[in-house]
Amino acid sequence: MADQERERLLAAFADHLLKNRLADEKHGRYMVGWVRHYSYRTEQTYLDWARRFYTHVAKGLRSPPKSPLDLLG
């Protein structure tokens, strides 16, 4: 998606939040900021994160992780 189109949609989202009183101006800016932040991430970004997690955390476990529900008996 082109940056101009993305910014147009973000402005429309902010306008929607304000018009429908879903958020005040301060919180609306915060919400739009998070949408902007995550909209610029790509699928590859998430795949890289999952690969790093698996490599550094999951492979380092000596036994499978236990669920808190296992403690209930």
C-alpha positions in Angstrom: 0.0 0.0 0.0 1.4 3.4 -0.9 2.3 5.7 1.9 -0.1 8.4 0.8 -3.0 6.0 0.7 -2.0 4.6 4.1 -1.9 8.1 5.6 -5.3 8.9 4.0 -6.8 5.8 5.6 -5.3 6.6 9.0 -6.7 10.2 8.8 -10.1 8.7 8.0 -9.7 6.3 11.0 -8.9 9.2 13.3 -11.8 11.2 12.0 -14.1 8.2 12.6 -12.9 7.8 16.2 -13.6 11.5 16.9 -16.9 11.8 15.1 -18.3 8.7 16.8 -16.9 9.7 20.2 -15.0 6.4 20.4 -11.9 8.2 21.7 -11.0 11.8 22.6 -8.3 13.6 20.6 -5.4 12.4 22.9 -6.4 8.8 22.9 -7.3 8.9 19.2 -3.7 10.0 18.3 -2.4 7.2 20.5 -4.6 4.6 18.7 -3.7 5.9 15.2 0.0 5.8 16.2 -0.3 2.1 17.0 -2.2 1.3 13.9 0.5 3.2 11.9 3.3 1.3 13.7 1.8 -2.1 13.0 0.7 -1.3 9.5 4.3 -0.7 8.3 5.3 -4.2 9.5 5.5 -6.9 6.9 4.7 -10.5 7.0 8.5 -11.2 6.8 8.9 -9.1 10.0 6.6 -11.5 11.9 8.3 -14.6 10.4 11.7 -13.3 11.4 10.4 -12.7 15.0 8.9 -16.2 15.2 12.2 -17.7 13.9 14.2 -15.9 16.5 11.8 -16.9 19.2 12.0 -20.5 18.2 15.8 -20.5 17.9 16.6 -18.7 21.2 13.7 -19.8 23.4 11.9 -22.9 22.3 15.0 -24.9 21.3 16.6 -24.1 24.6 13.9 -25.8 26.6 15.0 -29.1 28.0 11.4 -30.3 28.5 8.2 -29.2 26.9 6.6 -26.2 28.5 4.0 -27.0 31.1 0.6 -25.5 31.2 -0.6 -23.9 34.4 -3.6 -26.2 34.1 -1.3 -29.2 34.6 -0.8 -28.0 38.2 -4.5 -28.5 38.9 -4.0 -32.2 38.8 
